Amino acid sequence: MKVGRAHPPINANPFFWFPFFSCSAPEPGPAGRSSVSPSPSPSAAKVVVTGIGLWTGLGVDRESTWSALRAGRSAACSLADELSGEGRHDVGCPLLVDDRTIRPHGRTLSIVEETASEALNDAGLILQAPELGRSLAVEANRVATLIGLSKGCMENFGRLAWEGARQDPAEFTDGLAHSWIWKHLCWPNAGASFVAARHDLGGPCLAPVAACATGLVAVLQGAELIRSGVCDVAVAGSADASLQPLLLGAFRRMGVLARSDGDPVRAARPWDRARSGFVVGEGGAILVLERDDHARARGVLPYVEVAGGALGADAYHATTMNPDPTGLAALIGRALAQSGVLASELDHINVHGTATRINDPIECSAIRLALGHDADRVACSANKSQIGHLLGAAGAVELAITCLAIRDGFVPPTLNLDAPDPACDLDGTPHTGRSMPVRSALKLSIGFGGHLAAALLRQPDTPFRRPREHPHGG
């Protein structure tokens, strides 16, 4: 149902400085609002995840991806010659295309479309009524959309470049100004505007861009909009399809792509002595965030609580991490403090784990500095060893995986961790995943340009979703 478009005024741009701002409570809304809409005070609001949509190189949806991760499978394969460098056999983790199709608007927006629909249906937010068609189960103008594409839709930029190479320059430039692809299908806001329009979501529509931290930043900003009383529900996440010649060529020149010894599955080796770089993957994840009491009023069981998080920057270099780990360690400390979770209560960390020579030891040092002696007992996972580095989508996809780790009490493995680097001396869950209680988990994302993000998830206090359970239980 849709009850008007007006939403409460936003107090001094609350999207950007999470979690270090305050926001006044929303003004009373129009008459006729759903009984689940009134917001508690911002300080009292808990945020939970009620829906997850996922599409990667391992699976076309949430459960198929998760089953493959649990089984220790890898999406890595050798890339076609046109994507590999001269004399090289580069490796990638391309999107698994099964019963889902890549639509004319391109790979990136197809991922956004499918994962958003899966997440909204998983959360029980899409009603199917013969007399109404498809409609939302909640008030549309209280639903925010936060989907970041990091670089925009690279394959659509490529389509335009290819067309330009075959046309007279003057004709192409004139046509470009009127191109539907240029206007609607290229830019970083394309995913957010596409989902908001498709599902008639009338709340704030934002497109965060924070390099490889984009997906996690989108989710954290969505959670803060809910805590601030701006909305009741946020559809948040990211997608990326960067197996494109331009991007791969740039990474190749930077020397950050993994070298293959003939077996593509063994190319990505986070924390291992023999690591040589990352493998680019494709995919995306959308999460439905919701105020806890709002979800309970709908009778929906959550996956996890988004207990808190923190954003920061190491302010050091365009592509290289600051070798001093104290900045990232302080960020982890702020995320724990804001969540009310002690280091001794943390069970699992889903690390950024790019498998680059420089970044892995710095991330491990920061975790040890932040957690002290508790760092030795926490089970860590580097999902990029299985699905590749999804760049702008990495944070959202890996956060979705962390939600499922809490739901099922299972920590996925880090593949190819044969000989751990002494500088990466934490428990990396090598080779085989581990069944264990996961009551609280930390997700870290690190992006080029110094973008840092940390999110803290924990089991909800109230009944929560069990494996493959319907959102309403049973």
Secondary structure, DSSP 8 states (H G I E B T S, - for coil): ----S-----SS-TTSSTTS----------TT--TT-----GGG--EEEEEEEEE-SS-SSHHHHHHHHHTT----EE--GGGS-TT---EEE----SSS---TT-HHHHHHHHHHHHHHHHTT-EEEETTTEEEESS-GGGEEEEEE-TT--HHHHHHHHHHHHTS-HHHHHHHHTT-HHHHHSSSTTHHHHHHHHHHT--S-EE----GGGHHHHHHHHHHHHHHTTS-SEEEEEEEEE--SHHHHHHHHHHT-B---SS-GGGS--TTBTT---B-EEEEEEEEEEEEHHHHHHTT---SEEEEEEEEEE--S-SSS--S-THHHHHHHHHHHHHHT--GGG--EEE------TTHHHHHHHHHHHHHGGGGGG-EEE-THHHH-B-GGGHHHHHHHHHHHHHHHTEE--BTT-SSB-TT--SB--BSS-EE---SEEEEEEEETTTEEEEEEEE--SS----TT--TT--
